[in-house]
Amino acid sequence: MQRLLPGGLGLLLVVALSGCGGGGRDAIMKDALAAMDEMASVMEKSKNADEAKPKLESIVARMKELKKKEDALGKPTKSEEDALKQKYEPEMKKVQGRMEAGMKQLTQRDPTGIEKLLPVFMEMSSWK
């Protein structure tokens, strides 16, 4: 699970940052960051994986819709990507750190149950 998580978080960073630029992309980025922050909160506060899973699945479904919106906008220009990476990277790193810490906390509370979350994170890793 620990190997999957950083890859999944890296994917979220790519999805979120590639969704940036202009009004639509900026809104997608803000929504993606809010969803990632919510995921971190769920993992931090859930007593076990069974409690976390439906909440995380709901958030992932919303993120999947954001990915569809981002795809509909087409590929951003290099300058759009660079400008918005610079704008959002500090917040992205903060949220990413919270997600990693939340996953560690949940793993400590429910070491065997955490495997139940693999399908949720595999869903995110399947996005291209």
Number of C-alpha atoms within 10 A of each C-alpha: 12 10 7 13 17 14 14 18 22 14 17 22 21 13 23 27 28 25 31 28 22 12 9 13 23 17 15 25 25 15 16 25 23 15 20 25 19 18 23 21 16 22 26 21 13 18 14 20 22 14 13 21 20 13 15 22 17 14 20 19 14 15 23 17 13 22 21 13 15 21 15 10 14 10 13 18 11 9 10 18 18 15 13 20 19 11 13 17 13 11 12 22 13 12 21 21 15 20 24 18 15 20 22 17 18 22 19 12 16 16 13 11 14 20 13 13 17 14 12 18 19 13 14 19 17 9 13 9
